[in-house]
Amino acid sequence: MKANLRRCLWAQLTCLILWPIFSSGQSSDLAQNLEACKSGHGVCDRSKLSPAQTAELDAINRERNVSDCRNGFDRCDHSKLTQPQAIALAVADHQRNLSDCKDGMASCDPSQLTQSEARESSVAAHQRNLTDCKDGVGDCDHSKLNPSEAGAVDNARRELNVSDCKNGTGLCDHSKLTGPETSAVTVAEHQRNSQNCENGWAECDHSKLTPAEAGRTAVAEHQRNISECKNGGETCDYSKLTAPEAKMLADAEQQRNYTACRKGYGYCDRSRLTPAEAKAIPADQNPVFR
């Protein structure tokens, strides 16, 4: 009798001790199940939800379905929409189709447009074609232009060609330039080449420079080389430095090396220190070997 009583007491005590652990594990499972139901991913067990959680989940699913229908996703279920939601969706779909038609999108369905909307879409398509023809981009259809528009397009394309030739961009066609335009383009091309050479940019033809331009370019190239050498750049050509310039850079490097050794910060080559410099280096700045 006493043994049975002790076993009963121990069983009760064990339940009291392990109950928080079981309860915690169960709460974690319920929370994970709720998140799976809310996200719509994974396995959702609705039987484990409380009435409040079920109501919350239904509201989330309704909102998600409305969003899916608005975005045209396949998982949209029209049967679950309320009448106001279905009407709002129809209005949004119609407006989106109208916008697609006006923008020339492939998703446009002309059969869904009203007569006034179809006329508006046609006007937008005509204006878009006119702009494409003027800019020389897109699917330009000259057959859809009236005589006045065709003349405006020719003028715009001629001006665009002149601009492309002057700037060295786009599809320049020199054969379409008039005499004065050819002269203006030649001047612009010469100026651009001079600027490219002086700035060290690509597409520089030194043979096309005047003596004055060649002189300015040589000075600019020399200054860039000095700057590269000062900064330790890989394009530095020491052979192009004058004797005073080479000495100035050597003195600057000697000072930099001495400062690095003295402060213990930066690249230090102790073999290049003068005896006086080496003597001035604090003992605690000696190299650390590992």
Summary of the structure (lengths in Angstrom):
residues: 290
radius of gyration: 40.3
end to end distance: 76.9
largest distance: 124.1
contacts: 663
relative contact order: 0.03
helix: 74%
strand: 0%
